Amino acid sequence: MSLLSIRSSEIFDQFAVARDADQPTLSLDQFVDILAPFDTDLPKDSFSLLYVIADKNQKGYLTRDDWNDFISTLTDTDGEFKLLYKFISSTQSLKDPITYERCIEMLNKLNKSIDPAYQQNLIKMNWTYFTRFFAPNGSMNFNEFISLINYLPLTKLIGNFELLAGKKQTIDNEQMIHLLSTNLNHKLSSKLKGNLENIADFFPETNEYSLSNFLFVYNTLSKIDLINEVIANTPPTSKDKDDIMINKQDLYTHLNDHLLKSSNFKPISINEIELLFHLINKKENDNIPRKEMISYLNPNYHNNINTLTPIFEHPSTSHPSKHANSDNFSLWPIYDSLYSFFLGSIAGCIGATVVYPIDLVKTRMQAQRHKAMYDNSLDCFKKIVKHEGLKGLYSGLGAQLVGVAPEKAIKLTVNDLVRKIGTDEDGKITMRWEILAGMSAGACQVVFTNPLEIVKIRLQMQGGSKVNNPGEIPKKHLSAGQIVKQLGLKGLYKGAGACLLRDVPFSAIYFPTYANLKRIMFGFDPNDNKHQRLSTWQLLVSGALAGAPAAFFTTPADVIKTRLQVESKTHETKYSGIAHAARVILKEEGFSAFFKGSIARVFRSSPQFGFTLASYELLQNLFPLSPPLTKESNFKTISGYPGVYNLSNDQVYNSQRKNERIIYLNKSEFNSQYKLNDALVKLPAEYIYKSQDAIKLLLDIDYKFGNFNETAYKRFIGK
C-alpha cells in the first residue's frame, strides 16, 4: 500500500462509522466535514458534488476503496480536472472521449437534482457556443476538456451578453451586474460584489453598455488575482511601517515595473486601475492601505485568517525525527539562551560601571554605625575623593564586573523565560505572572549576587580607614583573590538569606513596574507593529523610574545584608543572623538606620537598571538573532497580511516538502452533526484546497451548481 493510501485510510478510519459488521463507511456529512472543515467563501453544501463523484456506484455511502480512489485522483497532477472528466464521461479512463450528448445529459441531471422543475433551454443557456468545443466530431478528449473548462466562463459571458442584448446590442446596468455576479460569483470578494452597482457611475455618459464596455469590466476583474498576488507579496518599505498606502499612480507604476515586465506580467492599463479604485469607493487622490485593498481583491481573505493557524502552527505539531535534516536547527533554544545571556552580561557591565561611585557611597553609608565617619552621602563622596582620589570611587569595580555579567544575565534571562511561560496566545500576561517572573529572577541571581556583594563590600571598605583615622598606619589592602581565599566557599555565602530577602522583592517590584511603565507611559505593545519598539530614552526613563520604588522599599534588607557581610571591628557588636542584626540595629541606632543610604541606593539602582535594560534591548535591536528557516518559522505572514507566506525555494519546488503540509485540527472543531472527541486529525492541506478548486471548476460550468446539497444528492442517485 502506498504512503498516500495509508494516509487517506487513516483519515477514513477516524471518521467512518460501521454500516455493518464488516464495512465501515463515510457519510456525506462526514465527507464534507473533512474537505471543508472551515467556513469558506464557497457554499459548504456544494461539496456534496464531490461526494457524488466519489460515490461511483451511487450507493448512498462511501467505502474505504471509494474514498482512497477519490483522494488518489484528486491529489494527482491536474487531479481536479481528472475528477470532473471521469465523472462526466462515466469512465475511469482518461483515454475515453466525452460526447456532447453525454456531457449535456450529465449537466441536465445535476440541474434537475437541484430543481426538479428544471427544463433544458438551449437558448437561455446559450449552448451554441458550448457546442463548438465538441466540433467537428461531437466529442472531446481530456486535453480539449481542460480547454473547455478554462474558456467556458468567457464564452458564456459573451453568449449571455448577446442573448440579453438582442438587436439593440447593448445591456443596461442591472443586466451587467446580473451577468457578472452570477458568472463570477465564486471569484469575487463579497465586498467587491456589493460594490458592482458602482459601475454605472464609471460610465456617466450612458445607461447602456456595449460588448466592448462589458469586456473591459470583465478584463479588469479577471486581472484581480494577479494584482492581489503582486501587492500582497510586497512588504512595507521599512520595518517600522505597518503597511503600504497605495494610490492609483503608485499601483500603476508598481504593476508596470521592469522586473514584472521581464517576467511577462500582463499589462495593466490606468483605466483598469481607475475602475478598480472606483469599485472600492476610492476617489481620484485617495490612498488605500494595502491590507484593505487585498480584502476587496481576495475572495478568500477572511477564510485565510481561519486556516493559517491550524497549518504548521497547531500546538500539537512536532518535528518527526525522520525529517531532522529539514528542521536542522534543533540546538536553537540553546543558542537563543546563550545569546540572551551574552547580551545581558554586556548590558549589566554597562549599567554597573555608570553608577559604581554611587554604589560605593551607599555601601560606606550603610556599613558605618552612628555617624563615625560620614555625616551624609555628599560628605561621604567628598571625603572619598579627598583621601582616596577619583580612583577610590571605583574600588572593587573589577570584582563587580566579574560578577555582574552572570548576575544580570541570569536575572534578565530568567525573567524573560518565566514571562514567556505565563504569556497567553494573545500575548497578554497577568500581574500574578509578572510578579512571579520577577521573583524567580531575583531568587536565581543570588547564586552570583552574594559572593559578588561580599567581595565587593570588603574591597569598598578597605579605603575607609584613611578617612576615619588618617594618621594611622593603614591595614594591608587585600586583593579580590585574597579576600575570596580568606572567606572560603562558606564565607562567600555569608548573608545569603538577607540577600534573598532583598533581591526577590526587588525584582518582584521592578520587572512588573518596568513592563507596565513602558505600556502606560509610551504605549508599548509587543503585539502591535506600530508600538512594539521604543526609543532608547524611553527605555532608559522606564527602567530608571521602575528602579526607584524597588530600591527604596528593599533598603532595610540591603542594610542588614551589608552589616552581615562587612568585616566588623573589634569594638562593634557582631551580628549572628538576620533577626539578631535587625534587633541590634533597631535598639542601638533606631528605625531610621534601616534606611541608611536609601537615597544613594535609589540614585544608584534607578539609573543602573535603566542603563542595563535600555542597553539590553538596544543590543537586541542592533544585533538581532534571526531564527532558523524551519517549518515553524517559514510560514509566518509578511506585514500582518494573513494570506502571504514567506516560503523557501525548497518548500515551493520540493514535492516531498509540499506533501508534509498538514492541517492540524481536533475532531471537535469540525462542523459536524455528530459529537466528536478531541482526537487530533492530521489533514493534508492538499485535500482541502484541491477540493475547493474542483468545486470552482464546476461553478465555472454552471453557477447554479452552488445550490447542490444533500437533498439534490439523494435525487441524483434516486434515493
C-alpha positions as a printed Julia matrix, in Angstrom:
719×3 Matrix{Float64}:
   0.0    0.0     0.0
   1.36   3.43   -0.94
   2.0    6.23    1.55
  -0.89   8.18    0.01
  -3.31   5.28    0.57
  -2.07   4.8     4.14
  -2.63   8.45    4.95
  -6.08   8.62    3.33
  -7.06   5.35    5.05
  -6.05   6.76    8.43
  -8.34   9.75    7.91
 -11.14   7.45    6.71
 -10.8    5.36    9.89
 -11.04   8.45   12.09
 -14.4    9.5    10.63
 -16.02   6.35    9.2
 -18.81   4.56   11.02
 -19.71   0.89   10.68
 -22.55   0.33    8.25
 -22.5   -3.33    9.11
 -20.11  -5.58   10.99
 -17.54  -5.74    8.21
 -17.77  -2.5     6.25
 -17.13   0.98    7.72
 -18.48   3.79    5.54
 -18.21   7.54    5.18
 -21.44   9.54    5.11
 -21.96  12.71    3.09
 -21.81  14.91    6.23
 -18.51  13.38    7.32
 -17.11  13.7     3.81
 -17.99  17.41    3.65
 -16.54  17.96    7.14
 -13.19  16.54    6.04
 -12.9   18.51    2.8
 -14.48  21.74    4.1
 -13.6   21.98    7.82
 -13.57  25.79    7.71
 -16.17  28.34    6.73
 -15.18  29.42    3.22
 -16.49  31.69    0.51
 -17.82  28.63   -1.33
 -21.22  27.21   -0.32
 -20.48  24.36    2.08
 -23.31  22.25    0.66
 -21.73  22.42   -2.8
 -19.05  19.96   -1.64
 -21.81  17.36   -1.95
 -20.96  17.48   -5.68
 -17.65  15.79   -4.9
 -19.45  13.13   -2.87
 -21.48  12.29   -5.98
 -18.22  11.89   -7.9
 -16.65   9.73   -5.16
 -19.74   7.51   -4.87
 -19.07   5.6    -8.1
 -21.94   3.15   -8.0
 -24.39   5.65   -6.46
 -24.78   3.55   -3.3
 -25.5    6.46   -0.96
 -22.27   6.0     1.03
 -18.51   5.7     0.52
 -16.39   2.66    1.23
 -12.7    2.81    2.0
 -11.89   1.96   -1.63
 -14.21   4.74   -2.87
 -12.5    7.24   -0.6
  -8.96   6.14   -1.44
  -9.67   6.22   -5.21
 -11.19   9.69   -4.89
  -8.2   11.04   -2.95
  -5.75   9.38   -5.33
  -7.34  11.13   -8.32
  -7.85  14.45   -6.54
  -4.22  14.76   -5.42
  -2.81  13.63   -8.76
  -1.41  16.14  -11.25
  -4.41  18.06  -12.67
  -6.49  15.96  -10.29
  -9.41  18.4   -10.15
  -9.79  18.23  -13.96
  -9.46  14.43  -13.94
 -12.23  14.08  -11.36
 -14.67  16.08  -13.48
 -13.68  14.32  -16.69
 -14.19  10.83  -15.23
 -17.48  11.87  -13.64
 -18.99  13.43  -16.77
 -17.73  10.7   -19.07
 -18.76   7.93  -16.6
 -15.47   6.18  -17.24
 -12.34   5.61  -15.21
 -10.06   6.04  -18.22
  -8.83   9.41  -19.45
  -8.45   7.88  -22.91
 -12.19   7.53  -23.43
 -13.66  10.67  -25.06
 -16.68  12.63  -23.78
 -19.51  13.05  -26.25
 -21.62  16.18  -26.43
 -24.75  14.15  -25.67
 -23.17  12.53  -22.59
 -21.98  15.9   -21.27
 -25.41  17.53  -21.74
 -27.09  14.54  -20.1
 -24.91  14.75  -17.0
 -25.26  18.54  -16.64
 -29.03  18.29  -17.02
 -29.15  15.54  -14.41
 -27.29  17.73  -11.92
 -29.63  20.67  -12.59
 -32.74  18.5   -12.2
 -31.38  17.16   -8.92
 -31.18  20.72   -7.65
 -34.53  21.78   -9.14
 -36.93  19.01  -10.22
 -38.83  21.57  -12.31
 -35.72  22.38  -14.35
 -36.14  22.22  -18.11
 -33.23  22.46  -20.51
 -33.37  25.68  -22.52
 -30.72  25.72  -25.18
 -31.33  29.38  -25.98
 -31.28  30.53  -22.37
 -28.18  28.51  -21.56
 -26.6   29.53  -24.86
 -25.36  26.03  -25.66
 -24.46  27.31  -29.15
 -21.01  28.33  -28.01
 -20.81  25.26  -25.78
 -21.39  23.01  -28.79
 -18.46  24.48  -30.7
 -15.99  22.96  -28.23
 -17.12  19.5   -29.38
 -16.72  20.25  -33.11
 -16.09  18.71  -35.54
 -16.69  15.16  -34.22
 -19.18  15.82  -31.44
 -16.74  14.66  -28.75
 -13.58  15.79  -26.94
 -10.57  14.22  -25.24
  -9.07  15.13  -21.85
  -6.84  17.94  -23.13
  -9.74  19.51  -25.02
 -11.87  19.2   -21.88
  -9.33  21.33  -19.97
  -9.63  23.98  -22.69
 -13.42  23.88  -22.37
 -13.27  24.45  -18.6
 -10.71  27.27  -18.89
 -12.53  29.22  -21.6
 -16.12  28.39  -20.78
 -16.63  31.33  -18.36
 -15.68  33.86  -21.05
 -17.7   32.23  -23.82
 -20.73  32.0   -21.51
 -20.43  35.68  -20.67
 -20.22  36.69  -24.33
 -23.04  34.34  -25.29
 -25.27  35.5   -22.45
 -24.46  39.12  -23.31
 -25.65  38.52  -26.88
 -28.85  36.89  -25.65
 -29.66  39.8   -23.32
 -28.53  42.48  -25.76
 -30.65  41.25  -28.66
 -30.96  43.55  -31.62
 -30.06  46.69  -29.69
 -26.62  45.11  -28.95
 -26.39  46.76  -25.51
 -27.35  45.82  -21.96
 -28.39  48.0   -19.02
 -26.77  48.33  -15.6
 -28.98  45.72  -13.93
 -28.2   43.17  -16.63
 -24.48  43.96  -16.36
 -24.5   43.31  -12.61
 -26.53  40.1   -13.07
 -24.08  38.67  -15.61
 -21.01  39.5   -13.51
 -22.4   38.43  -10.15
 -23.73  35.09  -11.41
 -20.86  34.03  -13.67
 -18.09  35.38  -11.41
 -19.81  34.84   -8.07
 -17.12  32.5    -6.66
 -14.26  34.63   -7.99
 -15.15  37.97   -6.45
 -14.97  39.0    -2.79
 -18.22  39.82   -1.02
 -17.03  43.44   -0.71
 -16.45  43.76   -4.45
 -19.74  42.06   -5.34
 -21.52  44.5    -3.06
 -19.99  47.42   -4.96
 -20.75  46.26   -8.52
 -23.59  48.79   -8.7
 -20.89  51.5    -8.78
 -20.15  50.51  -12.39
 -22.98  52.79  -13.55
 -21.16  55.85  -12.17
 -17.99  54.87  -14.03
 -19.82  55.29  -17.35
 -21.79  58.52  -16.65
 -22.33  59.32  -20.34
 -24.58  56.29  -20.95
 -27.0   53.92  -19.28
 -26.36  51.19  -21.85
 -23.22  49.1   -22.23
 -21.76  47.7   -25.4
 -19.85  44.42  -25.66
 -16.56  46.38  -25.52
 -17.71  48.11  -22.28
 -18.72  44.77  -20.83
 -15.45  43.04  -21.75
 -13.47  45.99  -20.36
 -15.11  45.42  -16.96
 -14.64  41.65  -17.22
 -10.99  42.04  -18.22
 -10.34  44.25  -15.18
 -11.97  41.75  -12.83
 -10.09  38.85  -14.43
  -6.76  40.51  -13.51
  -7.63  40.82   -9.84
  -5.83  37.59   -8.89
  -2.56  38.79  -10.43
  -2.81  42.25   -8.87
  -3.6   40.7    -5.49
  -0.58  38.4    -5.63
   1.83  41.18   -6.55
   0.77  43.68   -3.88
   0.27  41.01   -1.21
   3.88  39.86   -1.55
   5.28  43.39   -1.35
   6.38  44.2     2.22
   6.35  47.74    3.67
   9.3   49.98    2.82
  10.67  49.84    6.37
  10.2   47.72    9.47
   8.55  50.45   11.5
   5.72  50.78    8.97
   2.72  48.57    9.49
   1.5   48.69    5.9
   1.77  50.38    2.49
  -0.53  53.21    1.43
  -1.47  52.84   -2.24
  -2.92  55.32   -4.73
  -3.75  54.84   -8.41
  -0.49  56.13   -9.83
   1.61  54.16   -7.32
  -0.23  50.96   -8.19
   0.13  51.58  -11.93
   3.87  52.25  -11.56
   4.32  49.19   -9.39
   2.39  46.83  -11.67
   4.33  48.08  -14.69
   7.72  47.76  -13.02
  10.52  46.46  -15.27
  11.0   43.36  -13.12
   7.39  42.37  -13.61
   7.6   43.13  -17.29
  10.69  40.94  -17.58
   8.57  38.14  -16.1
   6.0   38.65  -18.88
   3.43  40.08  -16.46
   0.16  41.08  -18.11
  -0.07  44.8   -18.92
  -2.4   46.74  -16.61
  -3.82  49.98  -18.0
  -4.5   53.07  -15.89
  -8.18  52.85  -16.93
  -8.44  49.38  -15.42
  -6.86  50.63  -12.2
  -9.26  53.57  -12.13
 -12.21  51.16  -12.45
 -10.78  49.05   -9.65
 -10.49  52.07   -7.33
 -13.98  53.13   -8.36
 -15.36  49.74   -7.3
 -13.57  50.11   -3.96
 -15.21  53.52   -3.44
 -11.92  55.41   -3.65
 -11.86  58.79   -5.34
  -9.22  60.42   -7.53
  -6.49  61.16   -4.99
  -7.46  58.73   -2.23
  -4.9   56.42   -0.69
  -5.89  52.94    0.45
  -3.97  50.69    2.87
  -2.6   47.65    1.12
  -4.39  45.27    3.51
  -7.74  46.94    2.88
  -7.23  46.66   -0.88
  -6.48  42.95   -0.53
  -9.73  42.46    1.39
 -11.51  43.66   -1.79
  -9.36  41.72   -4.23
  -9.09  38.35   -2.5
 -12.34  36.39   -2.04
 -10.52  34.11    0.43
  -9.2   36.95    2.6
 -11.26  36.11    5.7
 -11.06  32.39    5.09
  -7.25  32.59    5.15
  -7.31  34.03    8.66
  -9.11  30.9     9.87
  -6.93  28.38    8.07
  -3.43  29.71    8.65
  -3.18  28.92   12.34
  -4.09  25.2    12.02
  -1.49  24.83    9.26
   2.01  24.48   10.74
   1.22  26.35   13.97
  -1.07  23.92   15.83
   0.28  23.26   19.36
   0.31  19.53   18.65
   2.67  19.84   15.7
   6.07  18.27   16.1
   9.13  17.67   14.02
   9.46  13.94   13.37
  12.96  12.57   13.66
  12.94  11.36   10.07
  12.71  14.99    8.99
  15.57  16.11   11.19
  17.57  17.22    8.17
  14.88  19.65    7.08
  14.44  21.07   10.58
  18.17  21.11   11.19
  18.34  23.67   13.98
  17.5   21.51   16.99
  20.03  23.43   19.13
  18.19  26.69   18.52
  16.84  27.07   22.12
  20.39  26.71   23.49
  21.77  29.33   21.08
  18.87  31.61   21.9
  19.59  31.35   25.64
  23.32  31.94   25.14
  22.51  34.97   23.03
  20.3   36.45   25.78
  22.94  35.6    28.39
  25.69  37.31   26.39
  23.72  40.5    25.76
  22.57  40.57   29.4
  26.2   40.34   30.52
  27.3   43.31   28.39
  24.27  45.35   29.45
  24.94  44.57   33.12
  28.56  45.71   32.86
  27.5   48.99   31.24
  24.9   49.69   33.93
  27.21  48.8    36.83
  30.11  50.96   35.59
  27.96  54.05   35.09
  26.69  54.12   38.69
  29.54  52.45   40.59
  30.65  55.59   42.51
  27.12  55.93   43.92
  27.2   52.26   44.94
  30.47  52.84   46.79
  28.96  55.76   48.72
  25.87  53.68   49.52
  27.98  50.82   50.94
  30.11  53.15   53.12
  26.97  54.82   54.49
  25.24  51.54   55.32
  28.32  49.97   56.9
  29.02  52.76   59.4
  27.31  52.68   62.77
  26.0   56.02   64.05
  28.0   58.78   62.23
  31.51  57.55   62.9
  32.92  58.59   59.52
  30.39  60.36   57.32
  27.64  62.84   58.05
  25.69  62.09   54.88
  26.1   60.76   51.34
  27.52  64.03   50.0
  30.04  64.21   52.85
  31.0   60.59   52.15
  31.57  61.36   48.45
  33.76  64.39   49.23
  35.92  62.53   51.76
  36.47  59.58   49.42
  37.65  61.9    46.63
  39.84  63.86   49.1
  41.54  60.9    50.75
  41.43  58.24   48.04
  41.22  60.25   44.82
  38.93  59.66   41.86
  40.36  56.17   41.58
  38.97  55.44   45.02
  35.44  55.87   43.71
  35.98  52.7    41.65
  37.46  50.49   44.41
  36.28  46.93   43.78
  34.89  47.64   40.3
  36.8   44.68   38.84
  35.07  42.23   41.17
  31.75  43.89   40.41
  32.19  43.45   36.66
  33.29  39.82   37.02
  30.13  39.03   38.95
  27.66  41.39   37.35
  27.83  39.65   33.97
  26.36  36.32   35.12
  24.2   38.05   37.74
  22.41  40.42   35.37
  22.39  37.88   32.57
  20.66  35.2    34.62
  18.29  37.82   36.05
  17.18  39.09   32.63
  17.12  35.62   31.08
  15.03  34.01   33.86
  12.6   36.94   33.85
  12.15  36.62   30.06
  11.73  32.84   30.32
   9.05  32.89   33.03
   7.19  35.76   31.3
   7.06  33.68   28.09
   5.62  30.72   30.04
   2.93  32.96   31.57
   2.03  34.77   28.35
  -1.13  33.53   26.63
  -1.68  33.07   22.88
  -2.85  36.69   22.53
   0.41  37.99   24.0
  -1.18  39.01   27.31
   0.25  38.31   30.78
  -1.4   38.7    34.18
   0.14  40.7    37.03
   0.5   37.48   39.02
   2.76  36.02   36.33
   4.7   39.29   36.04
   5.43  39.25   39.77
   6.3   35.53   39.7
   8.72  36.15   36.82
  10.42  38.94   38.78
  10.64  36.88   41.99
  12.11  33.92   40.08
  14.73  36.17   38.51
  15.65  37.67   41.89
  15.93  34.28   43.56
  18.12  32.78   40.83
  20.56  35.69   40.78
  21.54  35.23   44.46
  23.82  32.36   43.43
  26.06  35.01   41.82
  24.99  38.08   43.78
  26.06  37.04   47.28
  29.72  36.15   46.55
  29.96  39.26   44.37
  28.48  41.5    47.08
  30.64  40.32   49.95
  33.91  40.61   47.98
  32.88  43.99   46.57
  31.93  45.32   50.03
  35.22  44.19   51.57
  37.11  45.94   48.74
  34.98  49.08   49.04
  35.52  49.33   52.8
  39.33  48.99   52.7
  39.78  52.69   51.9
  37.58  53.79   54.77
  40.4   53.73   57.38
  42.08  56.67   55.67
  39.02  58.75   56.32
  38.34  57.63   59.9
  41.94  57.73   61.17
  44.09  59.43   58.56
  47.14  59.39   60.87
  47.05  55.64   61.48
  49.12  53.16   59.61
  46.57  51.67   57.24
  45.83  47.96   57.21
  47.2   45.94   54.38
  44.87  46.06   51.38
  43.81  42.66   50.16
  43.1   41.79   46.52
  39.83  40.21   45.43
  41.55  36.83   45.17
  42.96  37.11   48.7
  39.54  38.03   50.08
  37.97  35.01   48.36
  40.68  32.76   49.8
  40.23  34.28   53.27
  36.44  33.79   53.23
  36.32  30.34   51.69
  33.25  28.88   49.98
  31.08  29.07   53.1
  32.13  32.65   53.82
  31.26  33.78   50.3
  27.61  32.99   51.08
  27.53  34.8    54.4
  24.36  36.91   54.47
  22.75  34.94   51.62
  19.41  34.91   53.43
  19.41  38.7    53.66
  20.45  38.85   50.01
  17.39  36.76   49.08
  15.26  38.98   51.3
  16.43  41.95   49.24
  16.66  40.59   45.69
  13.38  38.64   45.48
  11.11  41.58   46.43
  13.31  43.98   44.43
  12.77  42.02   41.2
   9.12  41.35   42.04
   8.59  45.12   42.19
  10.98  46.14   39.43
  10.11  43.99   36.41
   6.29  44.34   36.5
   6.7   48.09   37.12
   9.1   48.38   34.2
   6.81  46.45   31.82
   3.74  48.47   32.8
   5.52  51.83   32.69
   6.52  51.12   29.08
   2.91  50.29   28.27
   1.24  53.16   30.18
   3.72  55.97   29.52
   4.81  55.17   25.97
   2.08  52.88   24.6
   4.41  49.89   24.21
   2.64  46.8    22.81
   4.78  43.84   21.64
   1.84  42.51   19.58
   1.26  45.75   17.66
   3.65  46.52   14.81
   3.15  50.24   15.33
   4.0   50.18   19.06
   6.39  47.28   19.52
   9.6   49.35   19.59
  10.58  52.17   21.94
  13.44  54.61   21.57
  16.49  54.34   23.83
  15.5   57.32   26.01
  12.04  55.81   26.59
  13.6   52.55   27.71
  16.02  54.48   29.94
  13.25  56.51   31.58
  11.07  53.43   32.14
  13.95  51.48   33.68
  15.03  54.37   35.9
  11.53  55.07   37.22
  10.89  51.4    37.91
  14.13  51.16   39.88
  13.25  53.91   42.36
  10.45  52.19   44.36
  12.18  48.81   44.11
  15.4   50.24   45.53
  13.77  52.31   48.29
  11.46  49.64   49.71
  14.17  46.97   49.82
  16.76  49.21   51.56
  16.19  47.66   55.05
  17.14  44.21   53.72
  20.14  45.75   51.96
  21.32  47.42   55.2
  21.08  44.13   57.11
  22.91  42.3    54.3
  25.71  44.89   54.26
  26.15  44.71   58.05
  26.35  40.93   57.93
  28.88  40.92   55.11
  31.18  43.78   56.16
  34.17  42.92   58.3
  33.21  44.06   61.85
  35.63  45.97   64.06
  36.79  44.8    67.49
  34.66  47.27   69.48
  31.49  46.66   67.45
  28.71  44.16   68.1
  28.9   41.11   65.89
  25.64  40.02   64.26
  24.71  36.35   64.4
  21.96  36.46   61.77
  19.19  38.46   60.08
  16.87  38.64   63.12
  19.7   39.48   65.54
  21.06  42.19   63.23
  17.59  43.75   62.89
  17.09  43.85   66.68
  20.52  45.33   67.41
  20.25  48.0    64.68
  16.78  49.0    65.89
  17.93  49.15   69.53
  21.27  50.93   69.03
  20.55  53.2    66.02
  16.77  53.49   65.72
  14.35  52.72   62.9
  15.85  55.33   60.57
  19.06  53.27   60.39
  17.24  50.73   58.2
  17.04  53.39   55.5
  20.67  54.47   55.6
  21.91  55.04   52.1
  18.37  54.79   50.72
  18.75  57.97   48.67
  22.12  56.82   47.32
  20.59  53.4    46.65
  17.73  54.96   44.68
  20.14  57.13   42.69
  22.3   54.04   42.12
  19.69  51.43   41.28
  17.43  53.61   39.15
  19.99  54.66   36.55
  21.84  51.33   36.79
  18.81  49.27   35.85
  17.73  51.94   33.42
  21.08  51.73   31.62
  21.15  47.93   31.93
  17.71  47.26   30.44
  18.0   50.02   27.86
  21.38  48.58   26.81
  19.92  45.04   26.77
  17.02  45.95   24.48
  19.17  48.25   22.35
  21.72  45.46   21.83
  18.89  43.08   20.89
  17.79  45.53   18.19
  21.33  46.22   16.94
  22.34  42.55   16.87
  19.14  40.56   16.28
  19.42  36.8    16.34
  17.28  35.61   13.42
  15.58  32.24   13.95
  16.4   29.42   11.54
  14.28  28.66    8.5
  12.2   25.82    9.91
   8.72  24.52    9.34
   7.52  26.7    12.22
   9.18  29.97   11.29
   8.89  29.9     7.48
   5.13  30.1     7.43
   4.78  33.48    9.08
   2.84  36.28    7.49
   4.51  39.3     5.94
   3.42  42.67    7.33
   0.38  41.21    9.04
  -1.47  40.1     5.89
  -2.87  36.65    6.65
  -2.58  35.12    3.19
   1.09  35.66    2.33
   3.71  33.03    3.06
   7.46  33.54    3.21
   8.35  30.26    1.52
  11.81  28.98    0.86
  12.53  27.61   -2.62
  12.78  24.13   -1.15
   9.27  24.36    0.23
   7.86  25.67   -3.04
   9.56  23.32   -5.5
  10.28  20.19   -3.46
   7.3   17.86   -3.81
   8.31  15.96   -0.7
   8.1   19.13    1.38
   4.72  20.02   -0.11
   3.37  16.64    0.94
   4.31  17.49    4.53
   1.92  20.44    4.65
  -0.57  19.23    7.19
  -3.55  20.94    8.81
  -3.81  20.04   12.49
  -7.33  20.03   13.93
  -9.15  18.42   16.82
 -12.21  16.41   15.77
 -14.41  18.6    17.98
 -13.51  21.58   15.76
 -15.29  20.12   12.73
 -18.75  21.46   11.92
 -20.31  18.05   12.3
 -23.75  16.91   13.38
 -22.0   14.09   15.24
 -20.48  14.52   18.67
 -16.77  14.04   18.07
 -14.0   13.73   20.61
 -10.81  15.81   20.74
  -8.61  13.32   18.9
  -6.07  15.06   16.69
  -6.73  14.89   12.94
  -3.74  15.45   10.67
  -5.36  16.51    7.42
  -3.21  17.16    4.31
  -3.82  20.74    3.16
  -3.88  19.46   -0.42
  -7.18  17.65    0.22
  -8.92  20.89    1.16
  -7.51  23.27   -1.44
  -7.74  20.9    -4.4
 -11.33  20.14   -3.39
 -12.07  23.86   -3.46
 -10.5   24.09   -6.92
 -12.7   21.23   -8.16
 -15.84  22.99   -6.84
 -14.8   26.23   -8.55
 -14.43  24.42  -11.86
 -17.96  23.05  -11.51
 -19.24  26.56  -10.73
 -17.47  27.79  -13.87
 -19.65  25.38  -15.81
 -22.87  26.49  -14.1
 -23.15  28.85  -11.1
 -26.39  27.07  -10.05
 -24.32  24.03   -9.04
 -23.51  26.04   -5.88
 -27.04  25.1    -4.72
 -26.32  21.36   -4.8
 -26.93  19.83   -1.35
 -27.77  16.55    0.38
 -31.34  16.58   -0.97
 -30.04  17.1    -4.51
 -27.57  14.25   -3.97
 -30.37  11.86   -2.98
 -32.36  12.87   -6.04
 -29.28  12.33   -8.23
 -28.75   8.75   -7.04
 -32.51   8.07   -6.98
 -32.91   7.57   -3.24
